Amino acid sequence: MRIAITGSTGFIGGYLARALSAAGHDLRLLVRPGREDAAPEVEGTQPELFVGDLAVSGSLEGFLEDCGLLIHLASAHDHFPDDEMRAINIDGTESLLAEAARCGYDGNHEFELWVVSSAVIGAPVYSYYRDTKRIQEKLIRGSGINWTSFRPTLVYGVGDMRHTATLLRQCAQSKGSIWVPHDGKSKINPVHVDDMVEAVKRVFDFYRGVDCCYDLAGPEGLPYNQILDSAIEAVSGGVKRRNISKTWADRLIFLKGLFTDVTEDRRASAYFTLHHQHDITNAVEELGWSPRPYREGIKEVAQGDWWRE
């Protein structure tokens, strides 16, 4: 099958492109102008690079020609300005749907669209990123194209310089403290990138009579304290994990707020008062999927020095 992929130059996209190429699929990867060298290296047939930009609708013409599947991974996360998040997550999705319609795929059951929408889409804490992903999914659901939505929680793995490497470097310190807001008992279940990719691969062999949505996460929710302790153990760190009470966290935010905007601090603090567990029953029962426990996965990921740089 010829598969079009957006976001292949990212952490998850690179893993997925390599796995699908190894499985024998022909790939067409959307890369922004000047980013051709960032395309992932794969074994077997080299992917076709299509130079275009989700924020420039006219640049996508021809991207979906002769493809049986679009896997839409590209997104602007919440560290981007709001206008960029809208341009990529919403306007970019509309441009892809317009290109699919131009190719005659509107309602054509020979073509499918799989989207990766972060599990934060269902989180109770407000973020503009979350809202753009909700709108994105609604646009896809209303397109008439057969769709599948994957909602991974926090994805970790080798090569993730934004989250995993930063966490491991902090935990590997020989001394000092890592402060966790509140009691550290709120839960999240991170998912290993290889497990996430495995779930996507399994959907190729699962007959879907109706459109599907899969939350992809670890096998159980773990308290933040336990996640940090597991990471410290994995790198044999000497740093101490400590908690700061909600009362003191609120007081510090209040004092900081006398001098600067603390909106993001308040949202981050609220995040640690809520559980962020995700129900993976659909993926487990329908796909026979079995993600690895975080303690096991983070030990594997911590091997080598890739995260120390």
C-alpha positions as CSV (number, residue, x, y, z in Angstrom):
1,M,0.0,0.0,0.0
2,R,1.1,3.5,-0.7
3,I,0.8,5.6,2.5
4,A,1.1,9.3,2.8
5,I,2.4,10.5,6.2
6,T,2.6,14.0,7.7
7,G,4.9,14.6,10.7
8,S,7.5,12.0,9.7
9,T,10.4,14.3,10.7
10,G,9.2,14.2,14.3
11,F,10.0,11.7,17.1
12,I,6.9,9.5,16.7
13,G,6.7,10.0,12.9
14,G,10.3,8.7,12.4
15,Y,9.6,5.5,14.3
16,L,6.3,4.9,12.4
17,A,7.9,5.6,9.0
18,R,10.7,3.1,9.7
19,A,8.3,0.5,10.9
20,L,5.9,0.8,7.9
21,S,8.7,0.8,5.4
22,A,10.1,-2.4,7.0
23,A,6.6,-3.9,6.7
24,G,6.8,-3.4,2.9
25,H,4.7,-0.3,2.4
26,D,5.5,2.5,0.0
27,L,5.7,5.8,1.7
28,R,5.2,9.4,0.6
29,L,6.4,11.8,3.3
30,L,5.3,15.4,3.6
31,V,8.3,17.6,4.5
32,R,8.5,21.4,4.7
33,P,10.8,23.3,2.3
34,G,14.3,23.1,3.6
35,R,13.6,20.1,5.9
36,E,14.3,17.4,3.3
37,D,17.4,16.3,5.2
38,A,15.3,15.7,8.4
39,A,13.3,12.9,6.7
40,P,13.9,9.5,8.6
41,E,16.3,7.0,7.1
42,V,14.5,3.7,6.5
43,E,15.4,0.2,5.4
44,G,14.2,-1.1,2.1
45,T,12.5,1.1,-0.5
46,Q,13.3,4.7,0.1
47,P,10.2,6.9,0.7
48,E,9.1,9.6,-1.7
49,L,9.6,13.1,-0.3
50,F,6.8,15.6,-1.1
51,V,7.8,19.1,-0.3
52,G,4.9,21.1,1.1
53,D,3.5,23.0,4.1
54,L,0.3,22.3,6.0
55,A,0.0,26.1,6.6
56,V,0.1,26.7,2.8
57,S,-2.9,24.9,1.3
58,G,-1.9,25.2,-2.4
59,S,1.4,23.4,-1.6
60,L,-0.4,20.1,-0.9
61,E,-1.8,19.5,-4.4
62,G,-0.7,16.0,-5.5
63,F,0.3,14.8,-2.0
64,L,-2.5,12.2,-1.7
65,E,-2.5,11.1,-5.4
66,D,-2.7,7.2,-5.7
67,C,-2.5,6.7,-1.9
68,G,-4.7,4.3,0.0
69,L,-4.1,5.8,3.4
70,L,-3.1,9.1,5.0
71,I,-1.5,9.0,8.5
72,H,-1.7,12.5,9.9
73,L,0.8,13.0,12.7
74,A,1.9,16.6,12.2
75,S,0.8,19.0,14.8
76,A,1.9,22.2,16.6
77,H,2.0,21.5,20.3
78,D,1.3,23.9,23.2
79,H,4.8,25.4,23.2
80,F,3.9,27.1,19.9
81,P,1.9,30.4,19.6
82,D,-1.9,30.0,19.3
83,D,-1.9,31.2,15.7
84,E,0.6,28.5,14.7
85,M,-1.4,25.8,16.5
86,R,-4.5,26.8,14.6
87,A,-2.7,27.1,11.2
88,I,-1.3,23.5,11.5
89,N,-3.8,21.6,13.6
90,I,-7.0,23.0,12.2
91,D,-6.3,24.8,8.9
92,G,-3.8,22.2,7.9
93,T,-6.3,19.4,8.5
94,E,-8.9,21.3,6.4
95,S,-6.3,21.6,3.6
96,L,-5.6,17.8,3.7
97,L,-9.3,17.1,3.5
98,A,-9.7,19.4,0.6
99,E,-6.9,17.6,-1.2
100,A,-8.6,14.3,-0.4
101,A,-11.8,15.6,-2.0
102,R,-9.9,16.8,-5.0
103,C,-8.5,13.3,-5.5
104,G,-12.0,11.9,-5.3
105,Y,-11.5,10.3,-1.9
106,D,-14.5,12.0,-0.3
107,G,-16.6,9.0,0.8
108,N,-14.4,6.6,-1.1
109,H,-14.0,3.5,0.9
110,E,-10.8,2.6,-0.8
111,F,-9.1,5.5,1.1
112,E,-8.7,5.9,4.9
113,L,-7.4,8.6,7.2
114,W,-5.7,7.8,10.4
115,V,-5.0,10.7,12.8
116,V,-2.8,10.8,15.9
117,S,-4.5,13.2,18.4
118,S,-2.9,13.4,21.8
119,A,-4.8,11.8,24.6
120,V,-4.9,15.3,26.2
121,I,-7.9,15.8,23.9
122,G,-10.0,14.4,26.8
123,A,-8.2,16.1,29.6
124,P,-10.2,18.4,31.9
125,V,-7.5,21.0,32.1
126,Y,-7.9,23.8,29.5
127,S,-5.4,24.3,26.8
128,Y,-5.7,25.8,23.3
129,Y,-3.7,22.9,21.9
130,R,-6.3,20.4,23.3
131,D,-9.1,22.4,21.7
132,T,-7.5,22.5,18.3
133,K,-7.1,18.7,18.4
134,R,-10.7,18.3,19.3
135,I,-11.7,20.4,16.3
136,Q,-9.3,18.5,14.1
137,E,-10.9,15.2,15.1
138,K,-14.4,16.6,14.5
139,L,-13.4,17.8,11.0
140,I,-12.1,14.3,10.1
141,R,-15.2,12.6,11.5
142,G,-17.4,14.8,9.4
143,S,-15.4,14.4,6.2
144,G,-17.1,11.2,5.0
145,I,-13.8,9.4,4.9
146,N,-13.2,6.3,6.9
147,W,-11.1,7.3,9.8
148,T,-9.3,5.8,12.8
149,S,-8.1,8.0,15.7
150,F,-5.1,7.1,17.9
151,R,-4.8,9.1,21.1
152,P,-1.4,8.4,22.7
153,T,-0.7,9.7,26.2
154,L,2.9,10.9,27.0
155,V,5.1,8.9,24.6
156,Y,8.7,8.1,25.7
157,G,11.6,6.4,24.0
158,V,15.1,6.6,22.5
159,G,15.5,9.8,20.5
160,D,12.8,11.8,22.3
161,M,14.9,14.9,23.2
162,R,12.0,17.0,24.4
163,H,10.7,14.9,27.2
164,T,12.5,11.6,27.8
165,A,16.1,13.0,27.5
166,T,15.3,16.0,29.7
167,L,13.8,13.7,32.4
168,L,16.7,11.3,32.4
169,R,19.3,14.1,32.6
170,Q,17.4,15.5,35.6
171,C,17.2,12.2,37.3
172,A,20.9,11.3,36.7
173,Q,22.2,14.1,38.8
174,S,24.5,13.0,41.6
175,K,22.8,15.2,44.1
176,G,20.1,17.8,44.5
177,S,16.3,17.6,44.4
178,I,13.5,17.2,41.9
179,W,10.3,18.9,43.2
180,V,6.9,17.5,42.3
181,P,3.9,19.8,42.9
182,H,1.5,18.6,45.5
183,D,1.5,15.0,46.9
184,G,2.7,13.4,43.6
185,K,-0.2,10.9,43.8
186,S,-2.0,12.0,40.6
187,K,-1.6,9.3,37.9
188,I,-0.6,9.1,34.3
189,N,0.3,6.0,32.2
190,P,3.1,6.8,29.7
191,V,3.5,4.6,26.6
192,H,6.7,3.4,25.0
193,V,7.1,4.6,21.4
194,D,7.6,1.1,20.1
195,D,4.4,-0.1,21.8
196,M,2.5,2.8,20.2
197,V,3.8,2.0,16.8
198,E,2.9,-1.7,17.3
199,A,-0.7,-0.7,18.0
200,V,-0.9,1.3,14.8
201,K,0.6,-1.7,12.8
202,R,-2.0,-4.0,14.3
203,V,-4.9,-2.0,12.9
204,F,-3.8,-3.0,9.4
205,D,-4.9,-6.6,10.2
206,F,-8.1,-5.6,12.1
207,Y,-11.3,-5.4,10.2
208,R,-13.1,-2.2,11.2
209,G,-16.8,-2.3,10.4
210,V,-17.1,1.2,11.9
211,D,-14.8,4.1,12.6
212,C,-12.6,3.5,15.7
213,C,-10.8,5.5,18.4
214,Y,-8.0,4.0,20.4
215,D,-6.4,5.5,23.5
216,L,-2.8,4.3,23.6
217,A,-1.1,4.3,27.0
218,G,0.8,2.2,29.4
219,P,-0.9,-0.8,31.1
220,E,-1.8,1.1,34.3
221,G,-1.8,4.6,35.7
222,L,1.2,5.4,37.9
223,P,1.6,8.2,40.4
224,Y,4.0,10.9,39.4
225,N,6.2,10.0,42.4
226,Q,6.5,6.4,41.1
227,I,7.3,7.6,37.6
228,L,10.1,9.8,38.9
229,D,11.4,7.1,41.2
230,S,11.5,4.6,38.3
231,A,13.5,7.1,36.1
232,I,16.0,7.8,38.9
233,E,16.5,4.1,39.4
234,A,16.9,3.5,35.7
235,V,19.9,6.0,35.5
236,S,21.2,5.3,39.0
237,G,20.8,8.9,39.9
238,G,21.6,10.4,43.3
239,V,19.0,13.1,43.1
240,K,16.1,13.1,45.6
241,R,12.5,13.3,44.6
242,R,10.6,15.7,46.9
243,N,7.0,17.0,47.0
244,I,5.8,20.5,47.7
245,S,2.3,20.9,49.2
246,K,-0.5,22.5,47.2
247,T,-0.6,25.2,49.8
248,W,3.0,26.2,49.3
249,A,2.7,25.8,45.6
250,D,-0.2,28.2,45.5
251,R,1.7,30.7,47.7
252,L,4.7,30.7,45.5
253,I,2.6,31.2,42.4
254,F,0.8,34.0,44.1
255,L,4.1,35.8,44.9
256,K,5.4,35.3,41.4
257,G,2.1,36.7,40.1
258,L,2.9,40.0,41.8
259,F,5.6,40.5,39.1
260,T,4.6,38.5,36.0
261,D,1.9,36.5,34.3
262,V,1.5,33.1,36.0
263,T,-1.3,31.7,33.9
264,E,0.9,28.8,32.7
265,D,2.1,28.2,36.2
266,R,-1.5,27.9,37.5
267,R,-2.4,25.4,34.6
268,A,0.7,23.3,35.4
269,S,-0.1,23.3,39.1
270,A,-3.7,22.2,38.3
271,Y,-2.4,19.4,36.1
272,F,-0.8,17.8,39.0
273,T,-4.0,17.7,41.0
274,L,-5.8,15.5,38.5
275,H,-5.5,11.9,37.3
276,H,-4.6,11.4,33.6
277,Q,-5.2,7.7,33.3
278,H,-6.5,6.4,29.9
279,D,-8.7,3.4,29.1
280,I,-6.8,1.2,26.7
281,T,-9.5,-1.6,26.6
282,N,-10.3,-1.1,22.9
283,A,-6.7,-1.6,21.8
284,V,-6.1,-4.5,24.2
285,E,-9.2,-6.5,23.3
286,E,-9.6,-5.6,19.6
287,L,-6.0,-5.6,18.6
288,G,-4.5,-8.0,21.1
289,W,-2.2,-5.1,22.1
290,S,0.0,-5.4,25.3
291,P,2.1,-2.4,26.2
292,R,5.1,-2.8,28.5
293,P,5.1,-1.4,32.1
294,Y,6.8,1.9,32.5
295,R,9.5,0.7,34.9
296,E,10.6,-1.9,32.4
297,G,10.4,0.5,29.5
298,I,12.3,3.4,31.0
299,K,15.2,1.0,31.9
300,E,15.4,0.0,28.3
301,V,15.3,3.6,27.1
302,A,18.0,4.7,29.6
303,Q,20.6,2.3,28.1
304,G,23.5,4.1,26.3
305,D,24.4,7.8,26.3
306,W,22.0,9.2,23.7
307,W,20.1,11.2,26.3
308,R,23.2,12.7,28.0
309,E,24.1,15.1,25.2
